[in-house]
């Protein structure tokens, strides 16, 4: 799985072959062909492995938030960590592209989206969690490929405005207001 993801991150989904994956994994071509006769099944299983790994990171990113500011800081920290790891971002975008073409990948992305938003949804309504997910996806893309993006302090203000617009938000101590 890791070898497949490495090839995807380096050269894109369209250049993945059994031979390249075997070379990256230092294993015989027969081993991969035995388990995966279809390259699409290998790619789908590899992306499912990737989604599982990163979903845990997303879910854990928000577990300590106790107020609006801490939740905003957690979202910003997630954006920073994703923007610092271009391979992870590339894999995310490659998965999105495949999802646009293939229903099986689309189902995987939907499953991932639910898990990724679950950490925010523990404190906010579903609409807010979806808005924040869209914001972090866009912010990561801007930070990796763009020459202009919102600085942390401005991005934090946007995140806070989304969070604070949600009347359903709540934190472990039962408070819905930002810490003072």
C-alpha positions as CSV (number, residue, x, y, z in Angstrom):
1,X,0.0,0.0,0.0
2,X,2.7,2.4,1.0
3,X,4.6,1.8,-2.2
4,X,1.5,2.5,-4.3
5,X,0.9,5.7,-2.4
6,X,4.6,6.7,-2.9
7,X,4.3,6.2,-6.7
8,X,1.0,8.2,-6.8
9,X,2.5,11.0,-4.8
10,X,5.6,11.1,-7.0
11,X,4.1,10.7,-10.5
12,X,0.2,10.6,-10.2
13,X,-2.4,8.0,-10.5
14,X,-2.2,7.7,-14.3
15,X,1.5,6.6,-14.2
16,X,1.0,3.8,-11.6
17,X,1.8,0.4,-12.9
18,X,2.3,-2.9,-11.2
19,X,6.0,-2.8,-12.2
20,X,6.5,0.7,-10.6
21,X,4.8,-0.3,-7.4
22,X,6.9,-3.5,-7.2
23,X,10.0,-1.6,-7.8
24,X,9.1,1.0,-5.0
25,X,8.3,-1.9,-2.7
26,X,11.3,-4.0,-3.6
27,X,9.2,-7.0,-4.3
28,X,8.6,-9.3,-7.3
29,X,6.0,-8.5,-9.9
30,X,4.4,-11.8,-9.4
31,X,3.6,-11.1,-5.7
32,X,1.6,-8.0,-6.6
33,X,0.0,-9.6,-9.6
34,X,-1.1,-12.5,-7.5
35,X,-2.9,-10.3,-5.0
36,X,-4.0,-7.6,-7.5
37,X,-4.7,-8.6,-11.0
38,X,-6.5,-5.3,-11.6
39,X,-4.5,-2.1,-11.0
40,X,-7.7,-0.3,-10.1
41,X,-8.2,-2.6,-7.1
42,X,-4.7,-2.0,-6.0
43,X,-5.2,1.8,-6.2
44,X,-8.6,1.6,-4.4
45,X,-7.2,-0.5,-1.6
46,X,-4.2,1.8,-1.3
47,X,-6.4,4.9,-1.1
48,X,-8.6,3.2,1.5
49,X,-5.4,2.5,3.5
50,X,-4.5,6.2,3.1
51,X,-8.0,7.4,4.1
52,X,-7.9,5.2,7.3
53,X,-4.5,6.6,8.3
54,X,-5.3,10.2,7.8
55,X,-8.8,9.9,9.2
56,X,-7.4,9.1,12.6
57,X,-5.2,12.3,12.4
58,X,-8.3,14.4,11.5
59,X,-10.4,12.9,14.3
60,X,-7.7,13.5,16.9
61,X,-7.0,17.0,15.8
62,X,-10.0,18.5,17.6
63,X,-10.3,16.3,20.8
64,X,-9.0,18.9,23.2
65,X,-11.0,21.9,22.1
66,X,-12.8,23.6,25.0
67,X,-14.0,26.8,23.4
68,X,-14.2,28.6,20.1
69,X,-10.6,29.8,20.1
70,X,-9.2,26.4,20.8
71,X,-11.3,24.9,18.0
72,X,-10.2,27.6,15.6
73,X,-6.6,26.9,16.7
74,X,-7.0,23.2,16.0
75,X,-8.4,23.9,12.5
76,X,-5.5,26.2,11.8
77,X,-3.0,23.6,13.1
78,X,-4.6,21.0,10.8
79,X,-4.3,23.3,7.8
80,X,-0.7,24.1,8.7
81,X,0.2,20.4,9.1
82,X,-1.5,19.4,5.8
83,X,0.2,22.3,3.9
84,X,3.6,21.3,5.3
85,X,3.1,17.7,3.9
86,X,2.8,18.1,0.1
87,X,2.7,14.3,-0.4
88,X,-0.4,14.1,1.8
89,X,-2.0,16.9,-0.1
90,X,-1.1,15.4,-3.5
91,X,-2.7,12.1,-2.4
92,X,-5.8,13.9,-1.3
93,X,-6.1,15.7,-4.6
94,X,-5.4,12.5,-6.6
95,X,-8.1,10.8,-4.6
96,X,-10.6,13.7,-5.3
97,X,-9.8,13.5,-9.1
98,X,-10.5,9.8,-9.1
99,X,-13.7,10.3,-7.1
100,X,-14.9,12.7,-9.8
101,X,-14.6,9.8,-12.3
102,X,-15.4,6.7,-10.4
103,X,-18.2,5.9,-8.0
104,X,-16.1,3.6,-5.8
105,X,-13.6,6.4,-5.1
106,X,-16.5,8.8,-4.6
107,X,-17.9,6.5,-1.9
108,X,-14.4,6.4,-0.2
109,X,-14.2,10.2,-0.3
110,X,-17.7,10.5,1.3
111,X,-16.7,8.1,4.0
112,X,-13.5,10.1,4.6
113,X,-15.4,13.4,4.7
114,X,-17.7,12.1,7.4
115,X,-14.7,11.0,9.5
116,X,-12.7,14.2,8.8
117,X,-15.6,16.4,9.9
118,X,-16.5,14.3,12.9
119,X,-14.0,16.1,15.2
120,X,-15.5,19.5,14.4
121,X,-19.0,18.1,14.4
122,X,-18.5,17.0,18.0
123,X,-18.7,20.8,18.8
124,X,-20.8,22.2,16.0
125,X,-23.6,21.5,13.7
126,X,-23.2,19.5,10.4
127,X,-23.4,22.7,8.3
128,X,-20.6,24.3,10.2
129,X,-18.4,21.2,10.0
130,X,-18.9,21.1,6.3
131,X,-18.1,24.7,5.9
132,X,-14.9,24.3,7.9
133,X,-13.9,21.2,5.8
134,X,-14.4,23.2,2.6
135,X,-12.3,26.0,4.2
136,X,-9.4,23.7,5.2
137,X,-9.3,22.0,1.8
138,X,-9.2,25.3,0.0
139,X,-6.7,26.8,2.4
140,X,-4.3,23.9,2.1
141,X,-4.5,24.1,-1.7
142,X,-3.8,27.8,-1.6
143,X,-0.8,27.4,0.7
144,X,0.7,24.6,-1.4
145,X,0.2,25.9,-5.0
146,X,-0.7,29.5,-4.6
147,X,1.5,32.5,-4.2
148,X,-1.2,34.4,-2.3
149,X,-3.1,33.1,0.7
150,X,-4.6,34.3,3.9
151,X,-2.0,34.7,6.7
152,X,-2.7,32.7,9.9
153,X,-4.2,35.6,11.8
154,X,-6.7,36.4,9.0
155,X,-7.5,32.8,8.4
156,X,-8.1,32.3,12.1
157,X,-10.6,35.2,12.0
158,X,-12.5,33.5,9.2
159,X,-12.5,30.2,11.0
160,X,-13.8,31.9,14.2
161,X,-16.5,33.7,12.2
162,X,-17.7,30.3,10.8
163,X,-17.7,28.7,14.2
164,X,-19.4,31.6,16.0
165,X,-22.2,31.7,13.4
166,X,-23.3,28.3,14.6
167,X,-26.0,28.5,17.3
168,X,-25.6,24.7,17.8
169,X,-22.0,24.8,19.0
170,X,-21.2,23.4,22.4
171,X,-18.2,22.3,24.4
172,X,-17.6,19.8,27.2
173,X,-18.4,22.3,30.0
174,X,-21.7,23.1,28.3
175,X,-20.6,26.6,27.2
176,X,-21.4,27.9,23.8
177,X,-19.5,31.2,24.1
178,X,-15.9,31.9,23.3
179,X,-13.4,31.8,26.2
180,X,-12.8,35.3,27.6
